[in-house]
Amino acid sequence: MDASHRAPLTSDVLITDGELAALLLGALFILLSQRRSQWQQLLTTALYQRLLLGSALCLVPLWLLRAGLHDGLTVHFLGITPLTLLLGWRLALVAATLPLLMLCAFAIDNGSLLGSTLLFTILLPVLVSEGVRMASRRWLTRHLFVYLFVVAFLGGALTMAVHVLTTAGWMLWQAHYSWQIVSDHYLAILPLLLFPEALLSGMSTTLLVVYRPHWVATFYDREYLGP
């Protein structure tokens, strides 16, 4: 059998052991990362509820605008960095999981890839975004332009790079596609994806900081704007 046709992906394929392990790992991490005090505040504050549900709904059309020749090797905007900056990384994990479950429920996303999608489209990009933010606070000046151009803009590009590279590696490791298909049809377009994702992240974060700074959980006026 040709290597490019190994383990074909269809919506009828049962979830593999690897996907099941990825799903359990991702779900367990999200569950253990949550704080009771944060959820108590969320449940008693209407603004936080609207921000979480509204941002989750905004991801749906963003993820529906996709392209790709092979199942599991599609490309689309992530929007994970502005989501993480808006809600904080813990609630961002929850907010991003909601549209993923909805797209799988309506068979728009392949349910057999739920585990790897959870890991490489949501969990790792959220952690990368938070890592960039924490690194900038530790080693760079806490300034508005650092927040917008390093945390938001550069962070958005890094999340896309991590998403594409880890997804490609997973598909190769699970033997769904050959290296030629993954390289020619997926990895080759990575440079074209970095700037648009960074621009989307930077622009959306800029609009939030300018017009609704009190919505952004990770933006502190005294730190980034000075006294």
HELIX and SHEET records of a PDB file:
HELIX    1   1 ALA A    3  HIS A    5  5                                   3    
HELIX    2   2 ASP A   17  SER A   33  1                                  17    
HELIX    3   3 ARG A   36  THR A   44  1                                   9    
HELIX    4   4 ALA A   46  LEU A   64  1                                  19    
HELIX    5   5 ILE A   80  LEU A   87  1                                   8    
HELIX    6   6 TRP A   89  ALA A  105  1                                  17    
HELIX    7   7 GLY A  111  LEU A  113  5                                   3    
HELIX    8   8 LEU A  114  THR A  117  1                                   4    
HELIX    9   9 LEU A  118  LEU A  123  3                                   6    
HELIX   10  10 LEU A  124  TRP A  139  1                                  16    
HELIX   11  11 LEU A  144  PHE A  145  1                                   2    
HELIX   12  12 VAL A  146  LEU A  154  3                                   9    
HELIX   13  13 GLY A  155  TRP A  173  1                                  19    
HELIX   14  14 TRP A  179  HIS A  185  1                                   7    
HELIX   15  15 LEU A  187  ILE A  189  5                                   3    
HELIX   16  16 LEU A  190  TYR A  211  1                                  22    
HELIX   17  17 PRO A  213  TRP A  215  5                                   3    
HELIX   18  18 ASP A  221  TYR A  224  1                                   4    
SHEET    1   A 2 ARG A  66  ALA A  67  0                                        
SHEET    2   A 2 VAL A  75  HIS A  76 -1                                        
END                                                                             
